[in-house]
């Protein structure tokens, strides 16, 4: 199972650190981790659908930052009033969860549903 695989990789790092004082793993486990990473990049992270989902997130975050820079009065009162508008907007948006960011984009920017990544449902 995935859980057993991750447990084995974590245990390999612990065993190496205990035996050598260096964070690492033996060649067998390092090779398995490399194969797992290659699979993830080839079949998950670099798929066109995955890249499009990432682009959608970047687009909404950029739009929200731009909105709050142009409308600093819309930032919550808890935002650092002494920060410059860019820092205040970036800090506020950076603290949002994915769902909250898309809820906010729908509410403030009329963000269209078809531009949301799959799996992000909006509550407002």
Secondary structure, 3 states (H helix, E strand, C coil): CHHHHHHHHHHHHHHHHHHHCCCCCCHHHHHHHHHHHHHHHHHHHCCHHHHHHHHHHHHHHHHHHHHHHHCHHHCCCCCCCCCCHHHHHHHHHHCCCHHHHHHHHHHHHCCCHHHCCCCCCCCC
